[in-house]
């Protein structure tokens, strides 16, 4: 049994961390922090957790927290996690960070993409990106794991097998993402206000999105040249879920079997990646609607001979495989238990 602490448990990701961990047989939640809701029961903020555990939000200091748990989840805003993670590691504890603070290996990239000078660049090389499909062995022994962004997760998982096999050109790669409103977090904004958000398909941050850095870094590790990604997300009329449509261009003429082979070689033994390509059914390509609440990533593809394109499709629940579920999958690896423990639940259909 491993005792875990959660810093920042009142947001949507914090709520999903709690939901998953409360059903995990090898984990005890030592505390869940929230300065805003300190002293209040967790079900006051997360009503779906009512009756599952008598647990209140608290606000321990570093020394207190380090004495309460062995592994810590940081579900905090960007720039807030770095100093806390450094202090916990100094106390000999292990950290799974769900912010962007340790996702990039080069400190200068934070100045470019986040306009922020990283306060602990010495930890960037030690941090392991929390994507088990790519970094499983490193995660097992890591004391600092950086869970990738939700849109980056869906993009990277779709791209790596075909780039690794040299099936497509790495410049240009065009990523078009549709994401639900929960991707914006639980803090109200004008863009998320219901009359403004309802019934929309709205592009936002159409160029220069921060997730580009993660995608280029991870996919670039499998390429022989610099990877350049054009990335544009769209807000759409759903609460949760991501669908990536990725336009890549063939190096040489491909057949379906070539692409199937690339994905099967990469993901045949992966517990949470499924290949979806069946024109005979309604759900014949990835659809986030069938993934809601699950830790699965569904990947599919289509060949476009007319334009020499290989179209990739990738779908996840942004709060689970894109955040909390991926984090728990990493925890399982760090604990040395079955990595699917506490995560083998399907999506909900219909919703």
N, C-alpha and C positions, 0 to 999 in steps of 0.2 A: 504494500500500500504506500503510495506516494502522496505527501501533503503538498498541495499547491495553493498559491495565492494569486489573486487577480487584482491588478491595479487598473482602475477604470472600468468598473463593471456595470455602469448604468446606461451605456449606449446600446445600440442594436447588436454590435458584435459582442459586447460584454454579456448581453442577455442570451445570445446563442452559445457562448462559451459555457455559461451556467447550465443551460438546458442540456448540452451534450455531456458535460462533466458530471452532472447529477445522476446520469444513467451509466456512469463508468464504474465498473466493479473494482478497479485498482487505484482509484483516486479518492482522496478526501480533500474537500475544499476547506482550507484553514481560515481564509477570510476573503472578502471581496470589498474593494475600496471604492468610495465615492465621496468627495468633499461636499458636493452639492446635496447628497441625500444621506449624509452621515447619520447613523442611528436609526434609519428607517428600514423596515423589512424589505427584502428584495422583491416581494410580490407587489409592493406599492408602485414599483417602477415596471416590473415585468409580470403582468397579471397572469400570464400562462404558467408561471412557476408556483402559483399558490398551492400550498399544502405539500409540496415536494420536500421542503427542507426548512427548518426554523433557522433562518440566517438573516442577519442584518448587515447593511452596509457599515463599514468602519473606515477609519483613516489612520492606520498605523504609520509610525515613522520607520526609517530604514532599519534601525537596530531591532525594533520590535518585530517588524515583518520578517527579517532574516532568521529570527528565532522561532518563527511560527511555521515556516514552509521550506521546502527544498527546491522547488521549481516555481517560477513566477511568470505569469502571463501579463504583458503590458499592452493594454488596449486603450492607448492614450493618443492624443493628437500628435501630429508630427512636431518634432523639436522638443517635445516633453519627455519622450522616452529615454533619450541618450544619457542624460545625467543620472537618471534613476537606474538604468541598466548598468552603468559603470559602477555605481555604488553597491548594487547587489552582487555583482561579480567580484568586487573587492571583498565582500563578505563570504565569498566561497560558494555562492548560489548560482543556479542555472536559470537562464532567462530565455523566454520565447516572446519576441517583440512583434506586435502586429502593426506598428506604425512604419513609416518609411525610413526611419532613422539609421538603419544598418543594412539596407538592401543593396546599396551601391558600394563597390570596392574602392573607388577612387574618391577621396575627399573633395577634390576639385569639382567633381560632377555635382556635388550638393550645392556648390556656389552657382553653377550654371543652371540647374533645374529647379532648385528650391530657394535660391537667393539667401543661402544660409551657410555660415561657416561652421563646419562640424566641430563640436567641442572635444570629441574623442576619436580622432582619425586613427589612433593606434589600435582601436577595436575593430575597424572596418575589415582588416585582413583576417581577423580571427572569426568574424561572424560568418555563419553558413546560411545561405539562402534556404528558407524552409519549404522547399519543393521536393518531396521525397522521391518523385519519379526521376529526378536528376541528381540529387545529392544525398541519397539514402545513407550511405556509409559514413559520410562526414557528419550528418545530423546525429547519428548514434553517440558520438563522443563529444559533441559540441557543448560548450557552456553558454553560447550566445547564438540563437537562431532567429533569423529575420524572415518572417512570413511575407511573401511577395504580395503586391497589390492584386486586387481581384481581377481587374481587366488584364493585367500583365500575366497572371496565372493562366487564364484561358488562352491568351495569345501564345505564350511560350510553349504550352503543352501541344498546341496544334502545329507549331512551326518546327520544333526541334527535329522530329523524325525525318521530315522531308529535306531539311537543310543538311542534316548529318549525312544523308545518303547522296547529297549532291543533285537532287532532282530538280531544284528550282534556283533561279537567280536570287541573290541576296540583296540586290539593289535594282529596282525598287521592290519593296514589300509594302502593301497597302492594307492597313487594318481598320475595319469599320466596326465599331462596337455599339450595341444597343444595351442600355443598362436601366434597371429599375430604380425607383426613388430612394430606396434604402441605402444605395451606394453613396448618397450624400450625407449620411449620418443622421443623428437624431436631433441635432440643433436646428431649430427653425430658420429658414431663409425665405426671401421673397420668391426665389426660383422653385422652392419646394412647397410653397403655399398652395393648398389644394386647388383653388380656382385657376392658378397659373400653371399648375403641373398637370391637371387632369386633361386627358385626351390629346396629349402632345406627342410629336416626334420632333425633338428639338436638338440641333447640334450645339455642343458647348466645348469650349477650349479646342477649336478645330485644328489648331497647330500648336506645336510645342508642349504637348501634354507630358506630365512628369513620368508617366508609365513607359514612355518611349525609352528612357534610360535603362530601365530594368530589362525590357525586351531585347534591346540591342546588346546589352551586356551578356545575357544568358544565351541567346541564340547565336551571338557572335562567337561564343566559345566553341561552336561546332562548325564554323565557316573558315574558309581560307582567305577571306578578305573582309573588309569592314562591312557590317550589316547596317543598312539604312532603312528605317521604318517610318512610313507615313501613317499617322495614327489619328483618328477622329472618333470621339465618342458621341453618342446621341442619348438624350434623356427620352424615355418612352413611357407609355401609360401602363406601367406595372409596378408593383411594390418591390419585388426582388427578382433576381435573375439577370444573366448576361448572355447575349449571343454575339459572338465574333464572326464576322464574315471577312475572310482574309484573302486578298488577291495576290497570288504569286504567279511567276511566269517561268515556264518550263525551260530547262537547259536543253533538253532534247524531247522528241515526241514520247509521250507516256501512254501506257495502258493502265486500266484499273488495277490489274494485278501488281504492277510496279509500286503503286501507292499503298495498296493493301499490305504488301510485303514490308514496306518501310515502317508502317505503323505497328504491324504485328511483331516485328523484330524489337521494337522499342517498348511496346506496352502489353504484350501477351500475358505477362505475369503480374501486371499491375492491378491491385485490388479495386482501384477507384477510377480507372480510365476505361471507357467503353467505346467501341467503334460502331457507328450508326450509319448505315447506308443501305436502305431498302426501299426502292421506289414503289413497292406493292402496298404500302400502308401509309396512313395519314402521318404517322410520326417517323417517317423514313429518313429524316435528317435531324441533327441535334435541335432540340427545342427546350429552352429553359423552363417552360411550364411543367414539364414532366420531371424536373429535377428539384423542385422547391422542397427545401428541408433536407436534402441529401448531400453527401460528400462526393458525389460522382462528377466526373467531367466526361461529357459525350462529345466525340469528334467524328466528323464526316467530311466528305469531299465530293467534288464534281470536276470532271475534265472538260475544258472548253477548247476544242481544237481550233475553232475559228480565230480566237485571239491568243492562242498558245498559253492559256491560263490554267493553273491548277487552283481551283477555288477550295478553300478550307473553311469548315464550320466548326465552331467550338462553343459549347454551352455549359454553364455552371450556375449554381446558386451563389451569388456574390457574398452572402454572409456565412456560407458553410465551406465549400471547397475554396471559395475566394477569401476566407478569413478563419473563422473559428474552427471549422472541421479540419482544415489543413494544419492549424496549430495543434490540435489534439492528435492528429496523425503523427506530427513531429514529436509530441510528448511521448507517444507510445514507443517510437523508435529510441528516444533517449532513455526510456525506462527499461528497454530490452524485452518488451512484451509484443504480442501480435499487433502490428500497426493498425489493423482494422478494428481493434477493441473499442467498443462504445460508439462505433461509426457505421455499422452495417445496417443502416435503415434506408429504405427506398424513398424516393420522392413521393409526393401526395398527388393523386390524380382521381378525379378532376379538381381543380381549384378555381 
